[in-house]
Amino acid sequence: MSAMGSFLSSLPLHLLCCLTVFWLLLLPSHSADPDPLQDFCVANLSASISVNGFPCKPVSAVTSDDFFFDGLTKEGNTTNIFTSTVTPGNVLTFPGLNTLGLSMNRVDFAPGGINPPHLHPRATETGVVIEGKLLVGFVTSNNVFYSKVLTAGQMFVIPRGLVHFQLNVGEGKVHTVTAFNSHLPGAVVVPINLFASSIPNEVLTKTFQVDADVINTIRSKFSS
């Protein structure tokens, strides 16, 4: 067979391979964080370089302490307007998590405390109730509401990016531990983002169909 004939006969296979690679390159990544390229990359939080994540601390400077964190062992201070508090175990407090695609929080609730409606733009959340009685709920993009009251040992999951909340419905304290598939999941707390930001009152009055006095009253509760 001539060289031209061999080339023409193999052309469909070459085209198929090229198209396959092309479509694979176009496929979006479904992981919350990029996959690591080395065993670990302990975050250098003081680095002046800004990247999508944090630069690695030199391996020579890494110690055993970089891989252990005791920040979730202590009960959080719930003296605030929501009478709950989140203690984060993410890359900002536990630099050893950098590039590993996971983090954890401790959430403490006084009686009646609430973790107000919020969302995590970069991660799915799962959690377990350690102590107490907790109402957990979320709303889908189609405005369908799902909720359940949980007690110690029971788990929940919140799909990425959906508005959700937790409310202490028991008589005592509540303690939960949550986990995320991102080293920095982020949190958009709905009431704070709306009423403690510089969004114009006109936008809020038209959105909620109320007078400016109502908006100002709500804003005053988040002024601090």
ZADO-1210 file (C-alpha; in nm, 4 decimals, padded with zeros to 6 digits):
<atoms>
<atom x="00.0000" y="00.0000" z="00.0000" code="MET" pos="1"/>
<atom x="00.1328" y="00.3455" z="-00.0861" code="SER" pos="2"/>
<atom x="00.2178" y="00.5985" z="00.1800" code="ALA" pos="3"/>
<atom x="-00.0818" y="00.8080" z="00.0692" code="MET" pos="4"/>
<atom x="-00.3061" y="00.5048" z="00.0946" code="GLY" pos="5"/>
<atom x="-00.1876" y="00.4257" z="00.4460" code="SER" pos="6"/>
<atom x="-00.2447" y="00.7855" z="00.5541" code="PHE" pos="7"/>
<atom x="-00.5981" y="00.7908" z="00.4093" code="LEU" pos="8"/>
<atom x="-00.6886" y="00.4569" z="00.5669" code="SER" pos="9"/>
<atom x="-00.5777" y="00.5749" z="00.9124" code="SER" pos="10"/>
<atom x="-00.7329" y="00.9221" z="00.8803" code="LEU" pos="11"/>
<atom x="-01.0673" y="00.8296" z="01.0474" code="PRO" pos="12"/>
<atom x="-00.8818" y="00.6918" z="01.3514" code="LEU" pos="13"/>
<atom x="-00.6670" y="01.0071" z="01.3785" code="HIS" pos="14"/>
<atom x="-00.9767" y="01.2253" z="01.3528" code="LEU" pos="15"/>
<atom x="-01.1537" y="01.0202" z="01.6207" code="LEU" pos="16"/>
<atom x="-00.8571" y="01.0514" z="01.8569" code="CYS" pos="17"/>
<atom x="-00.8316" y="01.4262" z="01.7974" code="CYS" pos="18"/>
<atom x="-01.2044" y="01.4770" z="01.8565" code="LEU" pos="19"/>
<atom x="-01.1931" y="01.2651" z="02.1734" code="THR" pos="20"/>
<atom x="-00.9099" y="01.4726" z="02.3192" code="VAL" pos="21"/>
<atom x="-01.0881" y="01.7935" z="02.2147" code="PHE" pos="22"/>
<atom x="-01.4108" y="01.6985" z="02.3927" code="TRP" pos="23"/>
<atom x="-01.2262" y="01.5797" z="02.7031" code="LEU" pos="24"/>
<atom x="-01.0573" y="01.9182" z="02.7241" code="LEU" pos="25"/>
<atom x="-01.3954" y="02.0887" z="02.7054" code="LEU" pos="26"/>
<atom x="-01.5514" y="01.8815" z="02.9842" code="LEU" pos="27"/>
<atom x="-01.5864" y="02.0863" z="03.3058" code="PRO" pos="28"/>
<atom x="-01.4237" y="01.9641" z="03.6243" code="SER" pos="29"/>
<atom x="-01.6720" y="01.8455" z="03.8863" code="HIS" pos="30"/>
<atom x="-01.4293" y="01.8504" z="04.1780" code="SER" pos="31"/>
<atom x="-01.4702" y="02.1352" z="04.4246" code="ALA" pos="32"/>
<atom x="-01.0951" y="02.2048" z="04.4340" code="ASP" pos="33"/>
<atom x="-00.8165" y="02.1258" z="04.1858" code="PRO" pos="34"/>
<atom x="-00.6448" y="01.7918" z="04.2380" code="ASP" pos="35"/>
<atom x="-00.3096" y="01.8184" z="04.4175" code="PRO" pos="36"/>
<atom x="00.0084" y="01.7637" z="04.2189" code="LEU" pos="37"/>
<atom x="00.2176" y="01.6464" z="04.5165" code="GLN" pos="38"/>
<atom x="00.1720" y="01.4637" z="04.8470" code="ASP" pos="39"/>
<atom x="00.0931" y="01.7852" z="05.0303" code="PHE" pos="40"/>
<atom x="00.1140" y="02.1619" z="04.9984" code="CYS" pos="41"/>
<atom x="00.0984" y="02.3238" z="05.3422" code="VAL" pos="42"/>
<atom x="-00.0303" y="02.6748" z="05.2819" code="ALA" pos="43"/>
<atom x="00.2058" y="02.9669" z="05.3174" code="ASN" pos="44"/>
<atom x="-00.0551" y="03.2156" z="05.4384" code="LEU" pos="45"/>
<atom x="00.1957" y="03.5002" z="05.4560" code="SER" pos="46"/>
<atom x="00.3085" y="03.4727" z="05.0928" code="ALA" pos="47"/>
<atom x="00.2753" y="03.7890" z="04.8863" code="SER" pos="48"/>
<atom x="00.1811" y="03.5923" z="04.5725" code="ILE" pos="49"/>
<atom x="-00.1936" y="03.5702" z="04.5069" code="SER" pos="50"/>
<atom x="-00.3164" y="03.2540" z="04.3359" code="VAL" pos="51"/>
<atom x="-00.6342" y="03.0457" z="04.3282" code="ASN" pos="52"/>
<atom x="-00.5399" y="02.8863" z="04.6582" code="GLY" pos="53"/>
<atom x="-00.2182" y="02.9371" z="04.8506" code="PHE" pos="54"/>
<atom x="00.1483" y="02.8785" z="04.7615" code="PRO" pos="55"/>
<atom x="00.3222" y="02.5880" z="04.9330" code="CYS" pos="56"/>
<atom x="00.5414" y="02.6304" z="05.2356" code="LYS" pos="57"/>
<atom x="00.8924" y="02.5003" z="05.1589" code="PRO" pos="58"/>
<atom x="00.9086" y="02.1305" z="05.2411" code="VAL" pos="59"/>
<atom x="01.2119" y="02.1955" z="05.4599" code="SER" pos="60"/>
<atom x="00.9938" y="02.4183" z="05.6798" code="ALA" pos="61"/>
<atom x="00.7076" y="02.1677" z="05.7187" code="VAL" pos="62"/>
<atom x="00.6672" y="02.0048" z="06.0611" code="THR" pos="63"/>
<atom x="00.4332" y="01.7460" z="06.2135" code="SER" pos="64"/>
<atom x="00.2240" y="02.0266" z="06.3638" code="ASP" pos="65"/>
<atom x="00.1225" y="02.1332" z="06.0116" code="ASP" pos="66"/>
<atom x="-00.0882" y="01.8164" z="05.9832" code="PHE" pos="67"/>
<atom x="-00.2732" y="01.8379" z="06.3152" code="PHE" pos="68"/>
<atom x="-00.5361" y="02.0874" z="06.4394" code="PHE" pos="69"/>
<atom x="-00.7129" y="02.1132" z="06.7758" code="ASP" pos="70"/>
<atom x="-00.9309" y="02.4133" z="06.6969" code="GLY" pos="71"/>
<atom x="-01.2553" y="02.2150" z="06.7053" code="LEU" pos="72"/>
<atom x="-01.2072" y="02.0846" z="07.0585" code="THR" pos="73"/>
<atom x="-01.3398" y="02.3959" z="07.2333" code="LYS" pos="74"/>
<atom x="-01.6994" y="02.5138" z="07.2543" code="GLU" pos="75"/>
<atom x="-01.7555" y="02.8369" z="07.0607" code="GLY" pos="76"/>
<atom x="-01.8836" y="03.1629" z="07.2088" code="ASN" pos="77"/>
<atom x="-02.2536" y="03.1922" z="07.1231" code="THR" pos="78"/>
<atom x="-02.2969" y="03.5451" z="07.2595" code="THR" pos="79"/>
<atom x="-02.4245" y="03.7132" z="06.9424" code="ASN" pos="80"/>
<atom x="-02.7537" y="03.7982" z="06.7740" code="ILE" pos="81"/>
<atom x="-02.7942" y="03.4447" z="06.6371" code="PHE" pos="82"/>
<atom x="-02.6772" y="03.2735" z="06.9603" code="THR" pos="83"/>
<atom x="-02.4700" y="03.0319" z="06.7541" code="SER" pos="84"/>
<atom x="-02.1124" y="03.0293" z="06.6339" code="THR" pos="85"/>
<atom x="-01.9078" y="02.8542" z="06.3680" code="VAL" pos="86"/>
<atom x="-01.5502" y="02.7492" z="06.4448" code="THR" pos="87"/>
<atom x="-01.3818" y="02.6888" z="06.1084" code="PRO" pos="88"/>
<atom x="-01.1282" y="02.4208" z="06.0335" code="GLY" pos="89"/>
<atom x="-01.0426" y="02.5349" z="05.6824" code="ASN" pos="90"/>
<atom x="-00.7183" y="02.6270" z="05.5091" code="VAL" pos="91"/>
<atom x="-00.7113" y="02.9672" z="05.6797" code="LEU" pos="92"/>
<atom x="-00.6957" y="02.8089" z="06.0256" code="THR" pos="93"/>
<atom x="-00.5429" y="02.4726" z="05.9295" code="PHE" pos="94"/>
<atom x="-00.2915" y="02.5387" z="05.6477" code="PRO" pos="95"/>
<atom x="-00.2182" y="02.1668" z="05.6056" code="GLY" pos="96"/>
<atom x="-00.5533" y="02.1363" z="05.4243" code="LEU" pos="97"/>
<atom x="-00.4260" y="02.3421" z="05.1302" code="ASN" pos="98"/>
<atom x="-00.5053" y="02.1719" z="04.7942" code="THR" pos="99"/>
<atom x="-00.6486" y="01.8609" z="04.9647" code="LEU" pos="100"/>
<atom x="-01.0119" y="01.9475" z="04.8898" code="GLY" pos="101"/>
<atom x="-01.1692" y="01.9151" z="05.2324" code="LEU" pos="102"/>
<atom x="-01.2365" y="02.1068" z="05.5529" code="SER" pos="103"/>
<atom x="-01.4497" y="02.0850" z="05.8665" code="MET" pos="104"/>
<atom x="-01.6376" y="02.3194" z="06.0981" code="ASN" pos="105"/>
<atom x="-01.7660" y="02.2971" z="06.4504" code="ARG" pos="106"/>
<atom x="-02.1011" y="02.4723" z="06.5086" code="VAL" pos="107"/>
<atom x="-02.2318" y="02.5465" z="06.8575" code="ASP" pos="108"/>
<atom x="-02.5870" y="02.6602" z="06.9371" code="PHE" pos="109"/>
<atom x="-02.7260" y="02.8018" z="07.2580" code="ALA" pos="110"/>
<atom x="-03.0918" y="02.7140" z="07.3279" code="PRO" pos="111"/>
<atom x="-03.2954" y="02.8707" z="07.0478" code="GLY" pos="112"/>
<atom x="-02.9821" y="02.9487" z="06.8459" code="GLY" pos="113"/>
<atom x="-02.9833" y="02.9554" z="06.4681" code="ILE" pos="114"/>
<atom x="-02.7252" y="02.9271" z="06.1959" code="ASN" pos="115"/>
<atom x="-02.9175" y="03.1630" z="05.9656" code="PRO" pos="116"/>
<atom x="-02.9959" y="03.0968" z="05.5982" code="PRO" pos="117"/>
<atom x="-02.6682" y="03.0818" z="05.4074" code="HIS" pos="118"/>
<atom x="-02.4963" y="02.8962" z="05.1258" code="LEU" pos="119"/>
<atom x="-02.1516" y="02.7641" z="05.0416" code="HIS" pos="120"/>
<atom x="-02.0569" y="02.8599" z="04.6853" code="PRO" pos="121"/>
<atom x="-01.7665" y="02.6164" z="04.6545" code="ARG" pos="122"/>
<atom x="-01.8699" y="02.2993" z="04.8384" code="ALA" pos="123"/>
<atom x="-02.1283" y="02.0413" z="04.9353" code="THR" pos="124"/>
<atom x="-02.1750" y="02.0133" z="05.3114" code="GLU" pos="125"/>
<atom x="-02.2363" y="01.7094" z="05.5278" code="THR" pos="126"/>
<atom x="-02.2626" y="01.7059" z="05.9026" code="GLY" pos="127"/>
<atom x="-02.3424" y="01.5057" z="06.2128" code="VAL" pos="128"/>
<atom x="-02.5182" y="01.6165" z="06.5306" code="VAL" pos="129"/>
<atom x="-02.2965" y="01.5431" z="06.8304" code="ILE" pos="130"/>
<atom x="-02.5287" y="01.6748" z="07.0995" code="GLU" pos="131"/>
<atom x="-02.8813" y="01.8168" z="07.1136" code="GLY" pos="132"/>
<atom x="-03.1808" y="01.8461" z="06.8845" code="LYS" pos="133"/>
<atom x="-03.1452" y="02.0370" z="06.5556" code="LEU" pos="134"/>
<atom x="-03.3802" y="02.1317" z="06.2733" code="LEU" pos="135"/>
<atom x="-03.1867" y="02.1258" z="05.9438" code="VAL" pos="136"/>
<atom x="-03.3421" y="02.2500" z="05.6203" code="GLY" pos="137"/>
<atom x="-03.2566" y="02.3665" z="05.2700" code="PHE" pos="138"/>
<atom x="-03.4368" y="02.5073" z="04.9666" code="VAL" pos="139"/>
<atom x="-03.3720" y="02.3914" z="04.6106" code="THR" pos="140"/>
<atom x="-03.3418" y="02.6136" z="04.3035" code="SER" pos="141"/>
<atom x="-03.7063" y="02.5223" z="04.2335" code="ASN" pos="142"/>
<atom x="-03.8140" y="02.6545" z="04.5760" code="ASN" pos="143"/>
<atom x="-03.8775" y="02.3078" z="04.7199" code="VAL" pos="144"/>
<atom x="-03.8112" y="02.2950" z="05.0941" code="PHE" pos="145"/>
<atom x="-03.6626" y="01.9875" z="05.2638" code="TYR" pos="146"/>
<atom x="-03.6094" y="01.9587" z="05.6400" code="SER" pos="147"/>
<atom x="-03.5834" y="01.7205" z="05.9325" code="LYS" pos="148"/>
<atom x="-03.5259" y="01.7360" z="06.3051" code="VAL" pos="149"/>
<atom x="-03.2071" y="01.5485" z="06.3953" code="LEU" pos="150"/>
<atom x="-03.0649" y="01.4211" z="06.7226" code="THR" pos="151"/>
<atom x="-02.7203" y="01.3019" z="06.8315" code="ALA" pos="152"/>
<atom x="-02.5573" y="01.0644" z="06.5854" code="GLY" pos="153"/>
<atom x="-02.7759" y="01.1582" z="06.2866" code="GLN" pos="154"/>
<atom x="-02.6296" y="01.3080" z="05.9694" code="MET" pos="155"/>
<atom x="-02.7376" y="01.5521" z="05.7003" code="PHE" pos="156"/>
<atom x="-02.6129" y="01.6645" z="05.3589" code="VAL" pos="157"/>
<atom x="-02.6615" y="02.0006" z="05.1860" code="ILE" pos="158"/>
<atom x="-02.5997" y="02.0110" z="04.8084" code="PRO" pos="159"/>
<atom x="-02.3500" y="02.2694" z="04.6931" code="ARG" pos="160"/>
<atom x="-02.4740" y="02.6259" z="04.6549" code="GLY" pos="161"/>
<atom x="-02.8218" y="02.5775" z="04.8077" code="LEU" pos="162"/>
<atom x="-02.9592" y="02.8061" z="05.0797" code="VAL" pos="163"/>
<atom x="-02.9867" y="02.6203" z="05.4111" code="HIS" pos="164"/>
<atom x="-03.0079" y="02.6738" z="05.7870" code="PHE" pos="165"/>
<atom x="-02.9873" y="02.4950" z="06.1222" code="GLN" pos="166"/>
<atom x="-03.2064" y="02.5782" z="06.4228" code="LEU" pos="167"/>
<atom x="-03.1756" y="02.4505" z="06.7773" code="ASN" pos="168"/>
<atom x="-03.5238" y="02.3180" z="06.8621" code="VAL" pos="169"/>
<atom x="-03.4266" y="02.1401" z="07.1830" code="GLY" pos="170"/>
<atom x="-03.4102" y="02.2583" z="07.5416" code="GLU" pos="171"/>
<atom x="-03.0318" y="02.2457" z="07.5752" code="GLY" pos="172"/>
<atom x="-02.7218" y="02.3240" z="07.3725" code="LYS" pos="173"/>
<atom x="-02.6467" y="02.1773" z="07.0311" code="VAL" pos="174"/>
<atom x="-02.3050" y="02.0814" z="06.8953" code="HIS" pos="175"/>
<atom x="-02.2487" y="01.9689" z="06.5356" code="THR" pos="176"/>
<atom x="-01.9471" y="01.8915" z="06.3193" code="VAL" pos="177"/>
<atom x="-01.9694" y="01.9596" z="05.9460" code="THR" pos="178"/>
<atom x="-01.7430" y="01.8669" z="05.6558" code="ALA" pos="179"/>
<atom x="-01.6936" y="02.0135" z="05.3077" code="PHE" pos="180"/>
<atom x="-01.5327" y="01.8979" z="04.9825" code="ASN" pos="181"/>
<atom x="-01.3269" y="02.2161" z="04.9584" code="SER" pos="182"/>
<atom x="-01.0390" y="02.3512" z="05.1653" code="HIS" pos="183"/>
<atom x="-01.2194" y="02.6898" z="05.1636" code="LEU" pos="184"/>
<atom x="-01.5931" y="02.6446" z="05.0946" code="PRO" pos="185"/>
<atom x="-01.6908" y="03.0070" z="05.1576" code="GLY" pos="186"/>
<atom x="-02.0146" y="03.1216" z="05.3196" code="ALA" pos="187"/>
<atom x="-02.2737" y="03.3683" z="05.1949" code="VAL" pos="188"/>
<atom x="-02.4903" y="03.4521" z="05.4976" code="VAL" pos="189"/>
<atom x="-02.8129" y="03.5841" z="05.3471" code="VAL" pos="190"/>
<atom x="-02.9260" y="03.8391" z="05.6113" code="PRO" pos="191"/>
<atom x="-02.5754" y="03.9803" z="05.6557" code="ILE" pos="192"/>
<atom x="-02.5063" y="04.0014" z="05.2822" code="ASN" pos="193"/>
<atom x="-02.8346" y="04.1812" z="05.2249" code="LEU" pos="194"/>
<atom x="-02.8632" y="04.4094" z="05.5260" code="PHE" pos="195"/>
<atom x="-02.5051" y="04.4685" z="05.6405" code="ALA" pos="196"/>
<atom x="-02.3769" y="04.5546" z="05.2937" code="SER" pos="197"/>
<atom x="-02.4031" y="04.8727" z="05.0882" code="SER" pos="198"/>
<atom x="-02.6850" y="04.7471" z="04.8648" code="ILE" pos="199"/>
<atom x="-02.9061" y="05.0538" z="04.8030" code="PRO" pos="200"/>
<atom x="-03.2248" y="05.0708" z="05.0065" code="ASN" pos="201"/>
<atom x="-03.4214" y="05.1160" z="04.6845" code="GLU" pos="202"/>
<atom x="-03.3168" y="04.7699" z="04.5719" code="VAL" pos="203"/>
<atom x="-03.4260" y="04.6129" z="04.8996" code="LEU" pos="204"/>
<atom x="-03.7553" y="04.7999" z="04.9273" code="THR" pos="205"/>
<atom x="-03.8531" y="04.6954" z="04.5744" code="LYS" pos="206"/>
<atom x="-03.7319" y="04.3388" z="04.6298" code="THR" pos="207"/>
<atom x="-03.9223" y="04.2820" z="04.9540" code="PHE" pos="208"/>
<atom x="-04.2111" y="04.5195" z="04.8717" code="GLN" pos="209"/>
<atom x="-04.1799" y="04.7126" z="05.1989" code="VAL" pos="210"/>
<atom x="-04.1145" y="05.0713" z="05.3040" code="ASP" pos="211"/>
<atom x="-03.7668" y="05.2093" z="05.3640" code="ALA" pos="212"/>
<atom x="-03.8397" y="05.2268" z="05.7389" code="ASP" pos="213"/>
<atom x="-03.8673" y="04.8485" z="05.7497" code="VAL" pos="214"/>
<atom x="-03.5336" y="04.8072" z="05.5708" code="ILE" pos="215"/>
<atom x="-03.3663" y="05.0588" z="05.8015" code="ASN" pos="216"/>
<atom x="-03.4996" y="04.8767" z="06.1074" code="THR" pos="217"/>
<atom x="-03.3575" y="04.5480" z="05.9840" code="ILE" pos="218"/>
<atom x="-03.0279" y="04.7140" z="05.8901" code="ARG" pos="219"/>
<atom x="-02.9940" y="04.8537" z="06.2408" code="SER" pos="220"/>
<atom x="-02.9868" y="04.5000" z="06.3821" code="LYS" pos="221"/>
<atom x="-02.6805" y="04.4174" z="06.1712" code="PHE" pos="222"/>
<atom x="-02.4995" y="04.7497" z="06.2027" code="SER" pos="223"/>
<atom x="-02.2306" y="04.6060" z="06.4276" code="SER" pos="224"/>
</atoms>
